[in-house]
C-alpha cells in the first residue's frame, strides 16, 4: 500500500514539477486542460445536446430556412458558431466533438502502448524464435499505411470511428514495440537481470518484475509526445471520410465536420473555421505538452534550445 501511495503521489506531483521548470509544458498543459474541461461541458451542458450528437430536431428543421443565411443561420447570440447544413447548432457539435477527439486519442494511445510494450518486451527477451517471429510481425505492420488500412476497414465495416481507431492502432503500436525492444536489449545485459536468471528466476518473472517496469516510463513518454501526431492522423482520415460523404455528417467529429463543410467554405465559412480552430488548439496543446516533457527529460535538448526559449 505504501508503494502504491508513493506512486500516486509522484504521479500527481511530477506534472507540477515539470510545469514549474518548462514553459512549453506549462502552456501545453493549460491548453489541454482547457480542452478537457470544454469536452465535459459539452457532455453535460451543451446548448443543444441532441443537435450536438447529430439529431435533427424540429427546431433545427425550422432553422434551415432562417434568413439571411439560407439555408443556414449565421453566427449570432443564440448560435455563436452558427449552424450547419441541417440547421444544427455548431457550438454544441464542436463541444461534443472535443469529447470524441479526446476519446479517440485515449483509446488509440492506451491500446497502442499496451500492445507495443508487451510485444516489444517479449521480442527482446523471449528467445531467438519468438524474437524472430514478433520482429517480422512488427515489420509487416510498420509498412502498412494507416490511410490504406482505414479505407479498407471503412469499406468492410462502414463509416465510423471504430474503423479509424482500429486502423491507427494497427499501424501505431509497432513504433512502441520497437522502442521497447531496443530498451529491453540494453536491460537484459545488465547485471541485475543476469543475476535473476542465475538465481533461477523464470523468464516471465524477469519480464514482469524488472523489464516491463523499467521499459514502461520510456514508452509512456514517447506515447505522450505522439498524442498530437495521432490526433492529426485521425482527423486527416476523418476529413477524407467527410469530404467523400454525400450525406450529412451526423457524428460530431471535427475532421468529418471540416471535410463535409469544405464544400460550403466560400459562403458558410463557420462550418469549417470553428472546428478547425478547436482542432488546431488541441493539437498545439498536445504537441507543446509532449515537447516540454521530452525537453525536461533530455538534458541535451534542454541545453541546445535554452538560448532560444
VEXDREN-2710 file (C-alpha; in Angstrom, 1 decimal):
% VEXDREN-2710
k/r/px/py/pz
1/UNK/0.0/0.0/0.0
2/UNK/2.8/2.4/0.8
3/UNK/4.4/1.7/-2.6
4/UNK/1.1/2.4/-4.3
5/UNK/0.6/5.6/-2.3
6/UNK/4.1/6.8/-3.2
7/UNK/3.5/6.1/-6.9
8/UNK/0.2/8.0/-6.9
9/UNK/1.9/10.9/-5.1
10/UNK/4.7/11.0/-7.6
11/UNK/2.2/10.9/-10.5
12/UNK/0.4/13.9/-9.1
13/UNK/3.5/15.9/-8.2
14/UNK/5.5/15.2/-11.4
15/UNK/3.4/17.3/-13.8
16/UNK/3.6/20.2/-11.3
17/UNK/7.4/19.8/-11.1
18/UNK/7.8/19.8/-14.9
19/UNK/5.4/22.7/-15.4
20/UNK/7.4/24.8/-12.9
21/UNK/10.6/24.4/-15.0
22/UNK/9.4/24.2/-18.6
23/UNK/7.3/26.9/-20.2
24/UNK/6.3/24.7/-23.2
25/UNK/4.9/22.1/-20.9
26/UNK/3.1/24.7/-18.9
27/UNK/1.4/26.3/-21.9
28/UNK/0.5/22.9/-23.3
29/UNK/-0.9/21.7/-20.0
30/UNK/-3.1/24.8/-19.8
31/UNK/-4.4/24.3/-23.4
32/UNK/-5.0/20.6/-22.9
33/UNK/-6.8/21.0/-19.5
34/UNK/-9.0/23.7/-21.1
35/UNK/-10.0/21.4/-24.0
36/UNK/-10.7/18.6/-21.5
37/UNK/-12.9/21.0/-19.5
38/UNK/-14.8/22.1/-22.6
39/UNK/-15.4/18.4/-23.5
40/UNK/-17.0/17.8/-20.2
41/UNK/-19.1/21.0/-20.6
42/UNK/-20.2/19.7/-24.0
43/UNK/-21.4/16.4/-22.5
44/UNK/-23.2/18.0/-19.5
45/UNK/-24.3/21.4/-20.6
46/UNK/-24.2/21.8/-24.4
47/UNK/-26.8/24.4/-25.5
48/UNK/-28.4/21.9/-27.9
49/UNK/-27.2/18.5/-26.8
50/UNK/-29.4/16.4/-29.2
51/UNK/-28.3/18.5/-32.1
52/UNK/-24.7/18.2/-30.9
53/UNK/-24.9/14.4/-31.3
54/UNK/-26.3/14.7/-34.8
55/UNK/-30.1/14.6/-34.2
56/UNK/-32.0/16.9/-36.5
57/UNK/-34.7/18.3/-34.2
58/UNK/-37.9/20.1/-35.2
59/UNK/-36.3/23.4/-34.1
60/UNK/-33.3/22.6/-36.3
61/UNK/-35.5/21.9/-39.3
62/UNK/-37.3/25.2/-38.9
63/UNK/-33.9/26.9/-38.6
64/UNK/-32.8/25.7/-42.0
65/UNK/-34.8/28.4/-43.8
66/UNK/-33.8/31.2/-41.5
67/UNK/-32.6/34.4/-43.4
68/UNK/-30.3/35.9/-44.2
69/UNK/-28.0/32.9/-44.5
70/UNK/-30.2/30.5/-46.4
71/UNK/-30.2/27.6/-45.8
72/UNK/-28.0/28.2/-42.7
73/UNK/-28.2/30.6/-39.9
74/UNK/-25.2/32.9/-39.3
75/UNK/-23.3/33.1/-36.1
76/UNK/-25.4/35.1/-33.6
77/UNK/-26.1/35.5/-29.9
78/UNK/-28.3/32.4/-29.9
79/UNK/-25.8/30.4/-32.0
80/UNK/-22.3/31.8/-31.5
81/UNK/-20.8/29.3/-34.1
82/UNK/-23.8/29.4/-36.4
83/UNK/-25.5/26.2/-37.6
84/UNK/-24.5/23.5/-40.1
85/UNK/-26.3/22.5/-43.3
86/UNK/-29.0/20.7/-41.3
87/UNK/-29.7/23.6/-39.0
88/UNK/-28.0/22.0/-36.0
89/UNK/-26.2/24.2/-33.5
90/UNK/-22.5/24.1/-34.4
91/UNK/-21.3/25.1/-31.0
92/UNK/-22.9/22.0/-29.5
93/UNK/-21.4/19.8/-32.1
94/UNK/-17.9/21.3/-31.6
95/UNK/-18.0/20.9/-27.8
96/UNK/-19.2/17.3/-28.0
97/UNK/-16.6/16.8/-30.8
98/UNK/-13.9/17.6/-28.2
99/UNK/-15.1/14.6/-26.2
100/UNK/-15.0/12.5/-29.3
101/UNK/-11.4/13.7/-30.2
102/UNK/-10.1/13.0/-26.7
103/UNK/-11.8/9.6/-26.6
104/UNK/-10.2/8.6/-29.9
105/UNK/-6.7/9.8/-28.7
106/UNK/-7.0/8.0/-25.4
107/UNK/-8.2/4.7/-26.9
108/UNK/-5.5/4.8/-29.6
109/UNK/-2.7/5.6/-27.2
110/UNK/-3.6/3.1/-24.5
111/UNK/-4.2/0.2/-26.9
112/UNK/-1.0/1.0/-28.9
113/UNK/1.0/1.5/-25.8
114/UNK/-0.2/-1.8/-24.3
115/UNK/0.3/-3.9/-27.5
116/UNK/3.6/-2.2/-28.3
117/UNK/5.0/-2.6/-24.8
118/UNK/4.1/-6.3/-24.4
119/UNK/5.2/-7.3/-27.9
120/UNK/8.4/-5.3/-27.7
121/UNK/9.4/-6.7/-24.3
122/UNK/8.7/-10.3/-25.3
123/UNK/10.5/-9.8/-28.6
124/UNK/13.6/-8.5/-26.8
125/UNK/13.6/-11.2/-24.1
126/UNK/11.5/-14.1/-25.4
127/UNK/14.2/-16.2/-27.0
128/UNK/15.5/-16.2/-30.6
129/UNK/12.5/-17.9/-32.2
130/UNK/10.0/-15.6/-30.6
131/UNK/12.2/-12.6/-31.3
132/UNK/12.3/-13.5/-35.0
133/UNK/8.6/-14.1/-35.3
134/UNK/7.5/-11.0/-33.5
135/UNK/10.1/-9.0/-35.3
136/UNK/8.7/-10.0/-38.6
137/UNK/5.2/-9.2/-37.4
138/UNK/6.3/-5.7/-36.3
139/UNK/7.9/-5.0/-39.7
140/UNK/4.8/-6.1/-41.5
141/UNK/2.6/-3.6/-39.7
142/UNK/5.2/-0.9/-40.0
143/UNK/4.9/-0.8/-43.8
144/UNK/1.1/-0.7/-43.9
145/UNK/-0.1/2.9/-44.4
146/UNK/-2.8/3.9/-41.9
147/UNK/-4.9/5.6/-44.7
148/UNK/-5.0/2.5/-46.8
149/UNK/-5.9/0.3/-43.8
150/UNK/-8.6/2.8/-42.7
151/UNK/-10.1/2.9/-46.2
152/UNK/-10.3/-0.9/-46.3
153/UNK/-11.9/-1.1/-42.8
154/UNK/-14.4/1.6/-43.8
155/UNK/-15.4/-0.4/-46.9
156/UNK/-15.8/-3.6/-44.8
157/UNK/-17.4/-2.2/-41.6
158/UNK/-18.9/1.1/-42.8
159/UNK/-18.2/4.7/-41.9
160/UNK/-17.5/5.3/-38.3
161/UNK/-14.9/6.0/-35.6
162/UNK/-14.3/2.3/-34.8
163/UNK/-12.7/1.6/-38.2
164/UNK/-10.4/4.7/-38.0
165/UNK/-9.3/3.9/-34.4
166/UNK/-8.5/0.3/-35.3
167/UNK/-6.5/1.4/-38.3
168/UNK/-4.5/3.8/-36.3
169/UNK/-3.8/1.3/-33.5
170/UNK/-2.8/-1.3/-36.0
171/UNK/-0.2/1.0/-37.6
172/UNK/1.0/2.8/-34.5
173/UNK/1.8/0.0/-32.0
174/UNK/4.9/-1.2/-33.9
175/UNK/6.7/2.1/-33.1
176/UNK/6.3/1.5/-29.4
177/UNK/7.2/-2.2/-29.8
178/UNK/10.4/-1.1/-31.5
179/UNK/11.2/1.3/-28.7
180/UNK/10.5/-1.3/-26.0
181/UNK/12.6/-3.8/-27.9
182/UNK/15.6/-1.5/-28.0
183/UNK/15.3/-0.8/-24.3
184/UNK/15.0/-4.4/-23.4
185/UNK/18.0/-5.4/-25.5
186/UNK/20.0/-3.0/-23.2
187/UNK/18.4/-4.1/-20.0
188/UNK/18.9/-7.8/-20.5
189/UNK/22.7/-7.2/-20.5
190/UNK/22.7/-5.5/-17.1
191/UNK/23.9/-7.3/-14.0
192/UNK/20.6/-7.4/-12.1
193/UNK/18.8/-9.1/-14.9
194/UNK/21.6/-11.7/-15.3
195/UNK/21.7/-12.2/-11.6
196/UNK/17.9/-13.0/-11.6
197/UNK/18.5/-15.7/-14.2
198/UNK/21.4/-17.2/-12.3
199/UNK/19.3/-17.4/-9.2
200/UNK/16.7/-19.5/-11.0
201/UNK/14.1/-16.8/-11.8
202/UNK/11.8/-17.6/-14.7
203/UNK/11.7/-15.5/-17.9
204/UNK/8.2/-14.4/-17.0
205/UNK/9.3/-13.3/-13.6
206/UNK/12.1/-11.2/-15.0
207/UNK/9.8/-9.7/-17.6
208/UNK/7.0/-8.8/-15.2
209/UNK/9.2/-7.8/-12.3
210/UNK/12.1/-5.9/-14.0
211/UNK/11.8/-5.4/-17.7
212/UNK/8.2/-4.0/-18.0
213/UNK/8.5/-1.6/-15.0
214/UNK/11.8/-0.2/-16.4
215/UNK/10.6/0.0/-20.0
216/UNK/7.1/1.4/-19.4
217/UNK/8.2/5.0/-18.4
218/UNK/10.3/5.4/-21.6
219/UNK/7.5/4.2/-23.9
220/UNK/4.9/6.3/-22.0
221/UNK/6.9/9.5/-22.6
222/UNK/7.1/8.6/-26.3
223/UNK/3.3/8.0/-26.3
224/UNK/2.6/11.4/-24.7
225/UNK/4.9/13.0/-27.3
226/UNK/3.0/11.3/-30.1
227/UNK/-0.5/12.4/-28.9
228/UNK/-0.6/15.5/-31.2
229/UNK/0.5/13.5/-34.2
230/UNK/-2.1/10.8/-33.5
231/UNK/-4.9/13.5/-33.4
232/UNK/-3.7/14.9/-36.7
233/UNK/-3.7/11.5/-38.4
234/UNK/-7.1/10.6/-37.0
235/UNK/-8.6/13.9/-38.1
236/UNK/-7.0/13.6/-41.6
237/UNK/-8.6/10.2/-42.2
238/UNK/-12.0/11.5/-40.8
239/UNK/-11.5/14.6/-43.0
240/UNK/-11.3/12.4/-46.1
241/UNK/-14.4/10.4/-45.0
242/UNK/-16.3/13.7/-44.6
243/UNK/-15.1/15.0/-47.9
244/UNK/-16.2/11.8/-49.7
245/UNK/-19.6/11.7/-47.9
246/UNK/-22.7/12.5/-50.0
247/UNK/-25.0/12.7/-46.9
248/UNK/-24.8/15.0/-43.9
249/UNK/-22.3/14.0/-41.2
250/UNK/-24.2/13.1/-38.0
251/UNK/-21.2/12.2/-35.9
252/UNK/-19.7/15.3/-34.3
253/UNK/-16.1/14.6/-35.2
254/UNK/-14.0/17.7/-36.1
255/UNK/-12.3/16.1/-39.1
256/UNK/-15.6/14.9/-40.6
257/UNK/-17.3/18.2/-40.0
258/UNK/-14.5/20.1/-41.7
259/UNK/-14.3/17.7/-44.6
260/UNK/-18.1/17.8/-45.3
261/UNK/-18.2/21.6/-44.7
262/UNK/-15.4/22.3/-47.1
263/UNK/-17.9/22.4/-49.9
264/UNK/-19.5/25.4/-48.3
265/UNK/-16.3/27.3/-47.4
266/UNK/-17.0/30.2/-49.8
267/UNK/-20.4/31.1/-48.3
268/UNK/-20.8/29.4/-44.9
269/UNK/-17.2/29.6/-43.6
270/UNK/-18.0/29.0/-40.0
271/UNK/-18.7/25.3/-40.6
272/UNK/-15.0/24.8/-41.3
273/UNK/-13.4/27.6/-39.3
274/UNK/-14.6/26.9/-35.8
275/UNK/-14.0/23.1/-35.7
276/UNK/-10.6/23.9/-37.3
277/UNK/-9.7/26.3/-34.5
278/UNK/-10.5/23.7/-31.9
279/UNK/-8.5/21.1/-33.8
280/UNK/-5.5/23.4/-34.1
281/UNK/-5.7/24.4/-30.4
282/UNK/-5.9/20.8/-29.2
283/UNK/-3.0/19.7/-31.4
284/UNK/-0.9/22.6/-30.3
285/UNK/-1.6/21.8/-26.7
286/UNK/-0.7/18.2/-27.1
287/UNK/2.5/19.0/-29.1
288/UNK/3.7/21.5/-26.6
289/UNK/2.9/19.1/-23.7
290/UNK/5.0/16.3/-25.4
291/UNK/7.8/18.6/-26.4
292/UNK/8.0/20.1/-23.0
293/UNK/8.1/16.7/-21.3
294/UNK/10.7/15.5/-23.8
295/UNK/13.0/18.5/-23.3
296/UNK/12.7/18.2/-19.5
297/UNK/13.8/14.6/-19.6
298/UNK/16.6/15.2/-22.1
299/UNK/19.4/17.4/-20.8
300/UNK/20.9/17.5/-24.3
301/UNK/17.8/19.0/-25.9
302/UNK/17.3/21.4/-22.9
303/UNK/20.8/22.8/-23.3
304/UNK/20.6/23.1/-27.0
305/UNK/17.4/25.1/-27.1
306/UNK/17.7/27.0/-23.9
307/UNK/19.1/30.2/-25.5
308/UNK/16.1/30.3/-27.9
309/UNK/13.3/29.8/-25.3
END
